[in-house]
Amino acid sequence: MSVGVTDDMSIFSLVAGASLPVQFVLAVLIITSLFSWWYIFIKVAAIKRAETNADDFENAFWTGGDLNKLFEGLTAGRRKPQGMASIFEAGFKEYARHKQQGRSEISDVMEGSRRAMRAAYNRELDDLDAHLPFLASVGSVSPYIGLFGTVWGIMNAFRGLSNVAQATLSQVAPGIAEALVATAIGLFAAIPAVIAYNRFASSVDRLSVRYESFMEEFTNILQRKS
Amino acid sequence: MRHKRENTDSFKAGMLSIGVHAVLLIALLISFNWKTTHPINIAEVELWDSLLNTAVQKPLPTPEPVVVKEEPKPLPKVEEKPKEEVKQEPKVDIALEKKKKALELKKEDDKVKAEQALAQKKKLLALQEETRQDDLRDKEKLLKESKAKAQKDALQALQQSISADEKTSSNQQAIGAKSAANAGVIGEFQNKIRTKIRGNVNKSLCGDGNPELKFDIGLLPTGQLSGSPKLIKSSGNSACDEAVERAIMASEPLPLPSDSSLFSQFRNLKLTFRPNDGS
């Protein structure tokens, strides 16, 4: 008898044999896991691109040369500038406009370009931060969802045991095993999400520090120019 | 533009995430396949366990019949009945034989007496004159003959008694030994069945006392149950009755003697069962 029960213990039979709430929890967790991995891969690509863009732009910016040419090169391209380039573009555009009007004081010009750069910086950071709250909530909540499924499954298993009234392991084991699948999938969704969230958060922090320091330096350069 | 690139990115990322989950699923399947072989090992361990039990119980065939006799249970009574009948039959035979032999002896005695009487008459007729001497001789002869007769009788009686003793003792020994051996084997396997069932009973359901249950168990020659066990005598506690019934079902196949001639004793086994009996 026990052999017959344990023979059936493939993952499919466990999932199919689970009660409806447990199956619902499993479905939610699997979808969550899929989305979190999807966002993880998107984020990996986006942050990598942002870092290489920042490296490229810093190289181009600090090799000297005309800022006007750099600005024209950025705006002439078909691509909308990204990351540090977009901050530079916003700041320089605002500065150029003030210059063309030629009627404002230096402090106003600097203030305006600074505000424009701050706005571009915020937009960039918002882009970088996209999906990170989702990963954070997956990392913190999905273990609880899995735990809920497990508790529910174990409740069912023990309720079945009370009907049988003779405690053998083979009567509880399948219920507990299928209940534990929920916790396993919850942890599987949570662990990569937490790791990715921490890594992405630190990467975004480092990028934001780079952007901010660039903003300060560029403000200084603009102030010297004017 | 950025939107377009993100679309390609997200497509790639979606593929990758599905790939990751596929890898996980394969890993899970492999691990579960590996685990499905595990329970078979456990089953083998159980088989070893039962083998060990028989090995342990086999060296003790002689004390177990004594144990069976100590338990006043219905089956041993049923088995003892044929024994008594067997014992009575040879006694009847012996009595008949004794009577026959006694009759024969009487006949022989009569013949001898008639011959003696004839001889005496002849002698009396022939030797009427020689009264004293003849009388003396006759007396001596009679004495001798009577002595011989007594000896003969004694010998025959001895022989009779010896042969009767031999017959009864041999019969009794043979039948007694066979039935005793059978009873021993039956008792041994009943005990095996009881111990196997007792191992599966949830004893906490039967309380602290020593309840006694009787079950009518139909068995197949393979040790499988031919039907669900019927409760003949309840312990008074329905939970206990159910626990024992489940235990009987769980302990399939029940141990049966390899001698198929003894199976008739197990086909409709009336098993008295004490779940709390520690022995």
Contacts between the chains, C-beta under 8 A, distances in Angstrom:
chain1	res1	chain2	res2	distance
A	1	B	250	6.9
A	2	B	39	7.1
A	2	B	42	7.5
A	2	B	43	7.5
A	3	B	39	5.7
A	3	B	40	7.0
A	3	B	42	7.9
A	3	B	43	5.0
A	6	B	36	7.4
A	6	B	38	7.7
A	6	B	39	3.6
A	6	B	42	7.7
A	7	B	36	6.4
A	7	B	39	6.6
A	9	B	32	6.7
A	9	B	35	6.7
A	9	B	36	6.4
A	9	B	39	7.8
A	10	B	29	7.5
A	10	B	32	5.3
A	10	B	33	7.7
A	10	B	36	7.0
A	11	B	25	7.8
A	11	B	28	5.2
A	11	B	29	6.3
A	11	B	32	5.3
A	30	B	21	7.5
A	33	B	21	6.7
A	34	B	17	5.5
A	34	B	18	7.0
A	34	B	21	6.3
A	35	B	17	7.9
A	36	B	17	8.0
A	37	B	13	7.9
A	37	B	16	7.2
A	37	B	17	3.3
A	37	B	20	5.3
A	37	B	21	7.1
A	38	B	10	7.0
A	38	B	13	5.1
A	38	B	14	5.1
A	38	B	16	8.0
A	38	B	17	4.4
A	39	B	13	7.5
A	40	B	13	7.6
A	40	B	17	7.3
A	41	B	12	6.9
A	41	B	13	3.2
A	41	B	14	7.8
A	41	B	16	4.6
A	41	B	17	6.0
A	42	B	6	7.4
A	42	B	9	5.7
A	42	B	10	5.4
A	42	B	13	4.4
A	44	B	13	7.9
A	45	B	9	4.8
A	45	B	12	7.2
A	45	B	13	6.7
A	46	B	6	7.7
A	46	B	9	7.0
A	78	B	1	6.9
A	79	B	1	5.5
A	79	B	2	7.9
A	80	B	1	5.7
A	80	B	2	6.1
A	82	B	2	6.8
A	165	B	202	7.5
A	165	B	205	6.9
A	165	B	239	6.6
A	165	B	242	7.1
A	165	B	243	7.3
A	166	B	202	4.6
A	166	B	205	7.5
A	166	B	243	5.8
A	166	B	246	5.4
A	166	B	247	7.8
A	167	B	202	6.6
A	168	B	250	7.7
A	188	B	24	6.6
